[in-house]
Every structure is written in structure tokens, then in C-alpha cells.
Amino acid sequence: MPQHRHSKTPPKEAKLFRNNCSQAVRIPVEFDLPGEKVLISREGDRLVIEPVRKPGLSALLAQWAQEPPLGPEEDIPKIDDMPVKSEKLF
């Protein structure tokens, strides 16, 4: 059952280890996070790890509104719309 953002669970000890030059933590299964990326921040001596959420539809539409439009119509190749040939199916 996924935990809600503000629900409180008892702390559990986790293992720290080195992965090349980075320190890593093995997260127990009951603290699984969705996705493949997280945001990490520091609050005093605490580290806060939260999942990176996919942007919603409104964020996607806002991003598209900022992108430059397609080039002039002459940059888009003309495609002949050929009539469909009738075929005998039975």
C-alpha cells in the first residue's frame, strides 16, 4: 500500500554504501518510491528524498506554448492525397 505524502511511518535503519565516488543508501521496500528519479534536499541535518513526478497536462501544454512553432508552410512537404482503390473482399 503506497504511503501518502504526509503519513508518518516509524523510522527504520538503512545501509549506506559507496558507489564509485558517491554515497548511496539502500532503501527498504516499505519506503519504495515511484519512477526512476528523485529530488534530494537538506533540511538541517535531515535529507529529504521525494519522487520526481511527471508533469501534468497543464504543465505539458504550457511547455508546448513556449516552444517555437513549425516553420513556414513551404518547409512542410506536400503529400499527394491519393484516392483509395476499391477492393473486392468477398
Secondary structure, 3 states (H helix, E strand, C coil): CCCCCCCCCCCCCCCEEEECCEEEECCCHHHCCCCCCEEEEEECCEEEEEECCCCCHHHHHHHHHHCCCCCCHHHCCCCCCCCCCCCCCC
